Amino acid sequence: MKPKQSFSLRDRIKSFDYSIQGIVTFFKYEHNAWIHTIAAILVICLGFYFHLSHSEWCWIALSIGLVFMAEMFNTAIEYLTDLTSPEIHPLAKKTKDVASGAVLIAALVAVVIGLLIFIPKFML
């Protein structure tokens, strides 16, 4: 086990670099990242068009963030599963399916929130 290190500003800054590398990797290699990005841009444009309230923007931002987080966790789980189980294994499949299901749930929640916010705006 590694000994506990004292706080280092340089290490904290370096950790941001690792995080940014992860985001870049996500957008560079994951096609679903672009699908979510297009959906997010469309929703943001609609939000500006309909002059959403602050609370509506909070729900939209939370929904977009939730979907991206779920997709990134799913991607990380897929990478790790592929590393630890390069051959086809029933548990590896279950792991990937459950992670993918989490993304679907996040996306469905985002759709419901979007519908709750935007349907009344289209009805005016």
N, CA and C of each residue as an Amber inpcrd file, in Angstrom:
protein
   372
   0.8280000  -1.1800000   0.0000000   0.0000000   0.0000000   0.0000000
   0.8760000   1.2500000   0.0000000   0.4720000   2.2340000  -0.7820000
   1.2250000   3.4760000  -0.8950000   1.0860000   4.3250000   0.3730000
   2.1870000   4.9210000   0.8420000   2.0590000   5.8140000   1.9990000
   1.2580000   7.0620000   1.6200000   0.5220000   7.5790000   2.5790000
  -0.3030000   8.7640000   2.3500000   0.5920000   9.9810000   2.1210000
   0.2860000  10.7060000   1.0360000   1.0820000  11.8820000   0.7010000
   0.3870000  13.1420000   1.2040000   1.1750000  14.1770000   1.4250000
   0.5950000  15.4460000   1.8320000  -0.0250000  16.1380000   0.6150000
  -0.8390000  17.1340000   0.8900000  -1.5250000  17.8680000  -0.1700000
  -0.5090000  18.5340000  -1.1020000  -0.7760000  18.4110000  -2.3940000
   0.0920000  19.0260000  -3.3820000  -0.7700000  19.6930000  -4.4380000
  -0.6040000  20.9910000  -4.5820000  -1.3560000  21.7320000  -5.5960000
  -0.9980000  21.2220000  -6.9890000   0.2560000  20.9130000  -7.2010000
   0.7000000  20.3970000  -8.5040000  -0.0280000  19.0830000  -8.8310000
  -0.1690000  18.2010000  -7.8370000  -0.8800000  16.9370000  -8.0620000
  -2.3660000  17.1700000  -8.3330000  -2.9520000  18.1520000  -7.6670000
  -4.3790000  18.4570000  -7.9050000  -4.5630000  18.9690000  -9.3310000
  -3.6630000  19.8140000  -9.7840000  -3.7430000  20.3370000 -11.1530000
  -3.5420000  19.1990000 -12.1470000  -2.6110000  18.3030000 -11.8470000
  -2.3590000  17.1550000 -12.7150000  -3.6100000  16.2720000 -12.8140000
  -4.3480000  16.1490000 -11.7140000  -5.5510000  15.3140000 -11.7410000
  -6.6140000  15.9080000 -12.6720000  -6.6630000  17.2400000 -12.7730000
  -7.5730000  17.8700000 -13.7370000  -7.1640000  17.5070000 -15.1600000
  -5.8650000  17.4470000 -15.4060000  -5.3780000  17.0660000 -16.7290000
  -5.8210000  15.6480000 -17.0740000  -5.7440000  14.7360000 -16.1070000
  -6.1950000  13.3660000 -16.3460000  -7.6920000  13.3400000 -16.6570000
  -8.4410000  14.1480000 -15.9350000  -9.8860000  14.2110000 -16.1720000
 -10.1910000  14.7340000 -17.5690000  -9.4850000  15.7500000 -17.9740000
  -9.6850000  16.3080000 -19.3160000  -9.3040000  15.2770000 -20.3730000
  -8.2130000  14.5320000 -20.1430000  -7.8350000  13.4640000 -21.0720000
  -8.9530000  12.4290000 -21.1870000  -9.6160000  12.1290000 -20.0820000
 -10.7240000  11.1800000 -20.0990000 -11.8890000  11.6990000 -20.9210000
 -12.2050000  12.9800000 -20.7850000 -13.2890000  13.5780000 -21.5650000
 -12.9410000  13.5750000 -23.0490000 -11.7010000  13.9240000 -23.3710000
 -11.2590000  13.9120000 -24.7690000 -11.3560000  12.4980000 -25.3390000
 -10.8900000  11.5070000 -24.5920000 -10.9780000  10.1140000 -25.0310000
 -12.4240000   9.7210000 -25.2790000 -13.3030000  10.1110000 -24.3740000
 -14.7290000   9.7970000 -24.5090000 -15.2940000  10.3350000 -25.8260000
 -15.0160000  11.6050000 -26.1150000 -15.5660000  12.2000000 -27.3400000
 -14.8470000  11.7110000 -28.6010000 -13.6110000  11.3110000 -28.4550000
 -12.8470000  10.8610000 -29.6220000 -13.2480000   9.4570000 -30.0620000
 -13.5730000   8.5800000 -29.1110000 -13.7670000   7.1730000 -29.4420000
 -15.1950000   6.6570000 -29.2700000 -16.0540000   7.4150000 -28.6530000
 -17.4080000   6.9120000 -28.3810000 -18.4350000   7.6230000 -29.2490000
 -19.0580000   6.8580000 -30.1510000 -20.0570000   7.4370000 -31.0560000
 -21.2620000   7.9770000 -30.2980000 -21.6400000   7.2980000 -29.2170000
 -22.8010000   7.7570000 -28.4540000 -22.5750000   9.1310000 -27.8290000
 -21.3270000   9.4870000 -27.5980000 -21.0430000  10.8210000 -27.0540000
 -21.5630000  11.8930000 -28.0000000 -21.4040000  11.6560000 -29.2900000
 -21.8530000  12.6410000 -30.2740000 -23.3730000  12.6640000 -30.3930000
 -24.0020000  11.5130000 -30.2500000 -25.4710000  11.4770000 -30.2670000
 -26.0160000  12.2790000 -29.0850000 -25.4330000  12.0660000 -27.9120000
 -25.8730000  12.8130000 -26.7280000 -25.5820000  14.3070000 -26.8810000
 -24.4570000  14.6300000 -27.4910000 -24.0970000  16.0350000 -27.6960000
 -25.1030000  16.7180000 -28.6170000 -25.4760000  16.0650000 -29.7030000
 -26.4570000  16.6450000 -30.6330000 -27.7880000  16.8470000 -29.9250000
 -28.2170000  15.8390000 -29.1440000 -29.4690000  15.9700000 -28.3940000
 -29.3810000  17.1230000 -27.4000000 -28.2460000  17.2440000 -26.7110000
 -28.0770000  18.3170000 -25.7320000 -28.1150000  19.6860000 -26.4080000
 -27.4580000  19.8130000 -27.5400000 -27.4580000  21.0950000 -28.2630000
 -28.8740000  21.4510000 -28.7050000 -29.6100000  20.4710000 -29.1940000
 -30.9960000  20.7100000 -29.6070000 -31.8440000  21.1860000 -28.4270000
 -31.7030000  20.5250000 -27.2980000 -32.4750000  20.9000000 -26.1070000
 -32.0680000  22.2930000 -25.6280000 -30.7900000  22.5940000 -25.6480000
 -30.3200000  23.9200000 -25.2240000 -30.8640000  25.0020000 -26.1550000
 -30.8420000  24.7390000 -27.4420000 -31.4120000  25.7070000 -28.4000000
 -32.8970000  25.9240000 -28.1410000 -33.6290000  24.8450000 -27.9050000
 -35.0590000  24.9730000 -27.5760000 -35.2440000  25.7630000 -26.2800000
 -34.3520000  25.5300000 -25.3320000 -34.4330000  26.2620000 -24.0670000
 -34.2760000  27.7540000 -24.2580000 -33.3330000  28.1520000 -25.0970000
 -33.1770000  29.5870000 -25.3840000 -34.3840000  30.1260000 -26.1410000
 -34.8790000  29.3470000 -27.0890000 -36.0350000  29.7730000 -27.8840000
 -37.2570000  30.0160000 -26.9980000 -37.4750000  29.1210000 -26.0280000
 -38.6510000  29.2260000 -25.1650000 -38.3930000  30.0130000 -23.8760000
 -37.2090000  30.5890000 -23.7390000 -36.8690000  31.4070000 -22.5660000
 -37.1860000  30.6650000 -21.2600000 -36.5140000  29.5390000 -21.0680000
 -36.7600000  28.7410000 -19.8750000 -36.4590000  29.5180000 -18.6020000
 -37.1670000  29.1580000 -17.5520000 -36.9200000  29.7660000 -16.2390000
 -35.6330000  29.1760000 -15.6580000 -35.1650000  29.8050000 -14.5680000
 -33.9500000  29.2980000 -13.9240000 -34.1380000  27.8590000 -13.4570000
 -35.2790000  27.5520000 -12.8740000 -35.4940000  26.1880000 -12.3810000
 -35.5880000  25.1960000 -13.5430000 -36.1800000  25.5960000 -14.6530000
 -36.2320000  24.7100000 -15.8220000 -34.8230000  24.4460000 -16.3660000
 -33.9900000  25.4980000 -16.3980000 -32.6020000  25.3130000 -16.8370000
 -31.8560000  24.3660000 -15.9050000 -32.1420000  24.4510000 -14.6120000
 -31.4930000  23.5450000 -13.6590000 -31.8490000  22.0970000 -13.9720000
 -33.1150000  21.8220000 -14.2530000 -33.5320000  20.4580000 -14.5930000
 -32.8950000  19.9950000 -15.9000000 -32.8320000  20.8920000 -16.8780000
 -32.2150000  20.5420000 -18.1650000 -30.7240000  20.2480000 -17.9620000
 -30.0310000  21.1130000 -17.2460000 -28.5930000  20.9160000 -17.0020000
 -28.3460000  19.6140000 -16.2410000 -29.1660000  19.3610000 -15.2280000
 -29.0270000  18.1290000 -14.4580000 -29.2600000  16.9040000 -15.3440000
 -30.2520000  16.9740000 -16.2020000 -30.5560000  15.8560000 -17.1040000
 -29.4230000  15.5970000 -18.0830000 -28.9240000  16.6530000 -18.6870000
 -27.8170000  16.5060000 -19.6400000 -26.5940000  15.9280000 -18.9330000
 -26.2780000  16.4690000 -17.7660000 -25.1410000  15.9680000 -16.9950000
 -25.3170000  14.5110000 -16.6000000 -26.5230000  14.1300000 -16.1930000
 -26.8000000  12.7540000 -15.7970000 -26.5560000  11.7910000 -16.9530000
 -27.0240000  12.1480000 -18.1420000 -26.8540000  11.2700000 -19.2970000
 -25.3740000  11.1430000 -19.6690000 -24.6590000  12.2610000 -19.6960000
 -23.2300000  12.1870000 -20.0220000 -22.4600000  11.3910000 -18.9690000
 -22.7800000  11.5970000 -17.6970000 -22.1010000  10.8310000 -16.6490000
 -22.3770000   9.3430000 -16.7990000 -23.6350000   8.9910000 -17.0340000
 -23.9780000   7.5730000 -17.1860000 -23.2360000   6.9650000 -18.3730000
 -23.1900000   7.7000000 -19.4800000 -22.5040000   7.1890000 -20.6740000
 -21.0030000   7.0570000 -20.4230000 -20.4260000   7.9810000 -19.6940000
 -18.9930000   7.8880000 -19.4020000 -18.6900000   6.7460000 -18.4390000
 -19.5400000   6.5480000 -17.4200000 -19.3600000   5.4080000 -16.5280000
 -19.5010000   4.1030000 -17.3110000 -20.4810000   4.0560000 -18.2030000
 -20.6750000   2.8790000 -19.0380000 -19.4280000   2.6010000 -19.8820000
 -18.8790000   3.6330000 -20.4640000 -17.6780000   3.4870000 -21.2800000
 -16.5120000   2.9790000 -20.4370000 -16.3440000   3.5480000 -19.2560000
 -15.2590000   3.1090000 -18.3710000 -15.4410000   1.6420000 -17.9750000
 -16.6670000   1.2480000 -17.6860000 -16.9470000  -0.1430000 -17.3210000
 -16.6670000  -1.0630000 -18.5050000 -17.0400000  -0.6300000 -19.7070000
 -16.7550000  -1.4420000 -20.8950000 -15.2560000  -1.6020000 -21.1090000
 -14.4920000  -0.5100000 -20.9730000 -13.0330000  -0.6050000 -21.1270000
 -12.4460000  -1.5810000 -20.1030000 -12.8640000  -1.4490000 -18.8640000
 -12.3250000  -2.3050000 -17.8080000 -12.7320000  -3.7650000 -18.0210000
 -13.9600000  -3.9810000 -18.4510000 -14.4220000  -5.3450000 -18.7140000
 -13.6280000  -5.9640000 -19.8590000 -13.4060000  -5.1780000 -20.9180000
 -12.6130000  -5.6900000 -22.0430000 -11.1790000  -6.0130000 -21.6150000
 -10.6400000  -5.2120000 -20.7060000  -9.2800000  -5.4590000 -20.2240000
  -9.2050000  -6.7390000 -19.3960000 -10.1720000  -6.9140000 -18.5010000
 -10.1160000  -8.0480000 -17.5740000 -10.6870000  -9.3330000 -18.1530000
 -11.5250000  -9.1960000 -19.1830000 -12.1360000 -10.3810000 -19.7800000
 -12.1690000 -10.2320000 -21.3020000 -11.0070000 -10.3350000 -21.9520000
 -10.9840000 -10.1500000 -23.4080000 -11.7750000 -11.2230000 -24.1570000
 -11.8950000 -12.4030000 -23.5590000 -12.7010000 -13.4370000 -24.1830000
 -14.1740000 -13.2210000 -23.7950000 -15.0680000 -13.8080000 -24.5800000
 -16.4980000 -13.6790000 -24.2870000 -16.8050000 -14.5010000 -23.0370000
 -17.4190000 -13.8400000 -22.0660000 -17.7710000 -14.4950000 -20.8100000
 -19.1650000 -14.0150000 -20.3970000 -20.0110000 -14.9020000 -19.8840000
 -21.3750000 -14.4940000 -19.5220000 -21.4200000 -13.3640000 -18.4930000
 -20.5100000 -13.3570000 -17.5350000 -20.5050000 -12.2830000 -16.5310000
 -20.0370000 -10.9540000 -17.1300000 -19.1050000 -11.0220000 -18.0780000
 -18.6750000  -9.7970000 -18.7560000 -19.8470000  -9.2100000 -19.5330000
 -20.6250000 -10.0580000 -20.1740000 -21.8070000  -9.5890000 -20.9140000
 -22.8180000  -8.9550000 -19.9600000 -23.0670000  -9.6110000 -18.8350000
 -24.0120000  -9.0590000 -17.8560000 -23.5290000  -7.7040000 -17.3500000
 -22.2370000  -7.5970000 -17.0920000 -21.6600000  -6.3320000 -16.6180000
 -21.9150000  -5.2190000 -17.6210000 -21.6190000  -5.4930000 -18.8840000
 -21.8110000  -4.4850000 -19.9270000 -23.2920000  -4.1670000 -20.1240000
 -24.1420000  -5.1840000 -20.0520000 -25.5820000  -4.9590000 -20.2330000
 -26.1650000  -4.0870000 -19.1170000 -25.7450000  -4.3510000 -17.8840000
 -26.2440000  -3.5530000 -16.7560000 -25.7790000  -2.1090000 -16.8820000
 -24.5150000  -1.9060000 -17.2330000 -23.9960000  -0.5460000 -17.4000000
 -24.7380000   0.1770000 -18.5230000 -24.9990000  -0.5330000 -19.5990000
 -25.7410000   0.0490000 -20.7120000 -27.1770000   0.3660000 -20.2980000
 -27.7600000  -0.4970000 -19.4920000 -29.1060000  -0.2410000 -18.9840000
 -29.1680000   1.0250000 -18.1460000 -28.1050000   1.3060000 -17.4080000
 -28.0580000   2.5360000 -16.6130000 -28.1130000   3.7690000 -17.5160000
 -27.4390000   3.6880000 -18.6500000 -27.4810000   4.8010000 -19.6070000
 -28.9030000   4.9720000 -20.1400000 -29.5470000   3.8610000 -20.4500000
 -30.9170000   3.9280000 -20.9580000 -31.8460000   4.5630000 -19.9350000
 -31.7140000   4.1870000 -18.6740000 -32.5460000   4.7850000 -17.6290000
 -32.2840000   6.2830000 -17.5320000 -31.0270000   6.6850000 -17.5360000
 -30.6910000   8.1120000 -17.4730000 -31.2820000   8.8640000 -18.6580000
 -31.1840000   8.2750000 -19.8480000 -31.7290000   8.9270000 -21.0470000
 -33.2480000   9.0250000 -20.9710000 -33.9040000   7.9760000 -20.4790000
 -35.3700000   8.0220000 -20.3520000 -35.8120000   9.0660000 -19.3330000
 -35.0960000   9.1650000 -18.2310000 -35.4000000  10.2010000 -17.2350000
 -35.2310000  11.5840000 -17.8670000 -34.1770000  11.7750000 -18.6410000
 -33.9420000  13.0580000 -19.3120000 -35.0700000  13.3590000 -20.2980000
 -35.5350000  12.3530000 -21.0150000 -36.6430000  12.5540000 -21.9630000
 -37.9030000  12.9610000 -21.2100000 -38.2070000  12.2910000 -20.1050000
 -39.3980000  12.6380000 -19.3190000 -39.2930000  14.0760000 -18.8160000
 -38.1460000  14.4550000 -18.2930000 -37.9530000  15.8300000 -17.8220000
 -38.1240000  16.8050000 -18.9770000 -37.5310000  16.4810000 -20.1270000
 -37.6830000  17.3410000 -21.3000000 -39.1300000  17.4830000 -21.7170000
 -39.8510000  16.3930000 -21.7170000 -41.2700000  16.4510000 -22.0980000
 -42.0710000  17.2810000 -21.0980000 -41.8040000  17.1000000 -19.8140000
 -42.5130000  17.8840000 -18.7920000 -42.2580000  19.3780000 -18.9540000
 -41.0620000  19.7310000 -19.3700000 -40.7210000  21.1460000 -19.5390000
 -41.2240000  21.6900000 -20.8690000 -41.0400000  20.9360000 -21.9490000
 -41.2970000  21.4960000 -23.2840000 -42.7160000  21.2970000 -23.8220000
 -43.4060000  20.2520000 -23.4320000 -44.7670000  20.0590000 -23.9740000
 -45.6550000  21.2700000 -23.6800000 -45.6760000  21.7740000 -22.4340000
 -46.5100000  22.9620000 -22.1980000 -46.0950000  24.1760000 -23.0450000
 -44.8270000  24.2890000 -23.3580000 -44.3460000  25.4200000 -24.1640000
 -44.8380000  25.3100000 -25.5950000 -44.9200000  24.0820000 -26.1190000
 -45.4090000  23.8760000 -27.4900000 -46.9270000  24.0600000 -27.5530000
 -47.6170000  23.9280000 -26.4380000 -49.0820000  24.0030000 -26.4360000
 -49.5850000  25.4360000 -26.3800000 -48.6900000  26.3930000 -26.1230000
 -49.1160000  27.8010000 -26.0310000 -49.3750000  28.3900000 -27.3930000
